[in-house]
Amino acid sequence: MPHQQGIKTIAQNRKAFHDYFVEEKIECGIALFGTEVKSIRQGRINLKESWAQIRKGEIWVEGMHISPYEQGNIFNKDPMRPRKLLLHRSEIRKLEGQVMRQGYTLIPLEMYLLNGRVKLLLGLCKGKQLHDKRDSMAKKDSEREIQRAMRQRQK
C-alpha cells in the first residue's frame, strides 16, 4: 500500500498557544514502535500535558500519551513512556543554548503525517503571565468582532 502524499494533521496542542509565547518552531522526527504508529494513525494521541527536555545531548518528549493499539497485544508499549526526538546534533546544541535562557521550554505543538512519516512540530516557548493571557484573549475577541462586522457589511 503506497504512502499518502502531503501533510495530514493528527493532533494539535492548542493549550500551548494559550499558555506560552511560541518563539520558534522546529520540525523533528520521533522514534516510535509499530503499534504506536498504528495508534497514532487512528488519532489516539494526546499532546496536552507534554513537554520536551534535553538529556545527554538527546531530546526526549515526556508526558505525551499514545493509547495502546487495540490489536497490539504483547507488542504494546507503556502509553506514557518518554520518546526520543530525531534531530541533528547541531540543532540540538542550538536548542540547548536557547533553553538555558531563563523561562524558555520545549513544547510539542502538533503531530502530523508528512508523506507517510510521523513528524512532531516542537516549539521553543516562553511562559505567559496572567495579564498576557488576558491581552491575547481580548485581541482575539476584537478580531472576531471585526470579522463579524465585515461579514455583516458585505451582505
Secondary structure, DSSP 4 states (H G I P E B T S, - for coil): -PPPPSEEEEEE-HHHHHHEEEEEEEEEEE---HHHHHHHHTT-EE-TT-EEEEETTEEEEES-EEPPPTT-GGG---TT--EEEE--HHHHHHHHHHHTSTTEEEEEEEEEEETTEEEEEEEEEEEPPHHHHHHHHHHHHHHHHHHHHHHHHH-
